[in-house]
Amino acid sequence: MSLIRVTRKFHFEMAHALYQYDGICRNIHGHTYHLEVTLLGEPKSEPGHPKDGMVIDFGLLKDLVQDNVVKHFDHALVVNSLFPDDHIEAFRKGTERLIVVDFQPTTENLLLHFAEILQQAFPSNVSLFSMRLFETSNSYAEWFATDNP
C-alpha cells in the first residue's frame, strides 16, 4: 500500500475582532485568508476506471472545502460570543454575514474549528493530514492530524 498526500489551496476574505484584546486587533479588521488542506490516502487502483490513480478527485476536494468552510466564512465578520449583546446587535446591523462563535476568532482557533468541520466532511477512504491557515502572507497556523490523536 502506498499513501499519497494531496493538497488544495483556497482563498477567502474575512473580518474579525478579538474580544478584549490588548492591541489593535480588538477592532474590526479583515484579512485575505489562504487555506491549504492536505489529505492522505491510497490512490485508487482500478485500471480502466476514470479515477484510477487518484487519492480524491481535486474537484470533490474543492467542493467539500468550499461548501463546508469557504462559502460560510467568505466576506463574513466573525466575533466571539463574549461580546456584550449590544455589540453583537450593532454588528448584526452592520453586516448580513455575522458569525458568532464560542471562541476567540484567532487564526489558531479558526483552524481548529475548520479541522473539526472538515474531518466529518471527507469520504472514509481519505483522512485529513494537515491544514495551514495564512492570516497574512508571512503569518500562519498549522494543524497536523498526528498532533491531534
C-alpha positions in Angstrom: 0.0 0.0 0.0 1.4 3.4 -1.0 0.0 6.5 0.7 0.0 9.9 -1.1 -0.8 13.4 0.2 -2.8 15.7 -2.0 -3.2 19.4 -1.2 -5.6 22.1 -2.5 -5.3 25.9 -1.7 -8.3 28.1 -1.1 -8.6 31.9 -0.6 -11.3 33.9 1.1 -11.9 37.3 2.7 -13.0 37.5 6.3 -13.1 40.1 9.1 -12.9 39.5 12.8 -12.4 41.4 16.1 -10.7 39.9 19.1 -12.7 40.4 22.3 -10.8 42.5 24.9 -7.5 42.0 23.1 -4.8 44.4 24.3 -3.8 45.6 20.9 -5.3 47.0 17.7 -6.8 43.6 16.7 -9.6 44.3 19.2 -11.0 46.5 16.3 -12.9 45.0 13.4 -10.4 44.3 10.7 -10.1 41.9 7.7 -7.6 39.6 6.1 -7.3 37.7 2.9 -7.0 34.2 4.3 -5.2 31.4 2.5 -6.2 27.9 3.5 -4.2 24.8 2.4 -5.9 21.4 3.0 -3.9 18.2 2.7 -5.5 14.8 2.6 -3.8 11.4 3.0 -5.0 8.3 1.1 -4.2 5.5 -1.2 -4.5 6.2 -4.9 -7.4 4.2 -6.5 -6.0 1.1 -8.2 -8.7 0.2 -10.7 -7.2 0.2 -14.2 -9.7 1.4 -16.7 -11.7 3.4 -14.1 -11.7 7.1 -14.9 -10.4 8.0 -11.4 -7.7 5.3 -11.4 -4.6 6.7 -9.7 -6.5 9.4 -7.7 -6.5 9.8 -3.9 -9.5 12.0 -4.3 -10.8 14.0 -7.2 -9.5 17.5 -6.8 -12.9 18.8 -7.9 -14.6 16.9 -5.0 -11.9 18.2 -2.5 -12.6 21.7 -3.8 -16.4 21.3 -3.4 -16.2 19.9 0.1 -14.0 22.7 1.4 -15.9 25.4 -0.4 -19.3 24.1 0.8 -18.3 23.4 4.4 -15.9 26.3 5.1 -15.3 28.9 2.4 -18.9 29.7 1.5 -19.8 30.3 5.2 -16.8 32.4 6.2 -16.1 34.3 3.0 -16.8 38.0 3.5 -18.2 37.3 7.0 -17.5 39.1 10.2 -16.5 36.6 12.9 -16.8 37.6 16.6 -16.6 35.9 20.0 -19.9 35.3 21.8 -18.4 37.1 24.8 -19.0 40.4 23.2 -21.9 42.2 25.0 -25.3 41.8 23.4 -25.5 45.4 22.4 -22.2 45.0 20.4 -23.5 41.8 18.8 -26.7 43.7 17.7 -24.6 46.5 16.3 -22.5 44.0 14.4 -25.7 42.5 13.0 -27.0 45.8 11.8 -23.6 46.4 10.0 -23.4 43.2 8.1 -25.5 40.4 6.6 -22.8 37.9 7.3 -22.1 37.8 11.0 -20.8 34.6 12.6 -20.8 34.5 16.4 -18.5 31.7 17.7 -17.8 30.5 21.2 -14.1 31.1 21.0 -11.7 34.0 20.3 -11.5 34.0 16.4 -7.7 33.9 16.2 -6.1 32.1 13.2 -5.3 29.2 15.5 -8.8 28.8 16.8 -10.3 29.2 13.4 -8.0 26.5 12.1 -9.1 24.1 14.8 -12.7 24.9 14.0 -12.2 24.3 10.3 -10.4 21.0 11.0 -13.4 19.8 13.1 -15.8 20.6 10.3 -13.7 19.1 7.5 -12.8 15.9 9.3 -16.5 15.0 9.2 -17.0 16.0 5.5 -14.4 13.9 3.8 -15.0 10.4 2.4 -13.8 7.5 4.6 -11.1 6.5 2.1 -9.1 9.6 2.9 -8.1 11.4 6.1 -7.3 15.0 6.9 -3.5 15.0 7.2 -2.8 18.7 7.7 -4.0 22.3 7.2 -2.4 25.7 7.1 -4.3 28.9 7.5 -2.5 32.0 6.5 -3.8 35.3 8.0 -1.1 37.3 6.2 1.5 36.4 3.6 4.0 35.7 6.3 1.9 34.5 9.3 0.1 31.2 9.5 -1.0 28.4 11.8 -0.7 24.7 11.1 -2.7 21.7 12.1 -1.5 18.1 11.8 -3.6 15.0 12.5 -0.6 13.4 14.2 -0.5 16.2 16.8 -4.3 15.7 17.5 -5.0 12.0 18.1 
